[in-house]
């Protein structure tokens, strides 16, 4: 398991890749298993990733509401 990737780097990659785990793992050069081991064993990382998930959900919901408001 790579130990040279900081939590901040992991979160930035996760956000940049639209909270897509596979794309994040590719960008970081780690496996999905490594991603989930790190996420599940580090409360701070888990919290930051969950915040990123909530942020993208909020963004998607706001865009959906805009589209509905415009009659789409």
Buried (B, 14 or more C-beta within 10 A) or exposed (E): EEEEBEBEEBBBBBBEBEBEBEBBBBBBEBEEEBBEEBBEEBEEBBEBBEEBEEEBEEEEEEEEEEEEEEEE
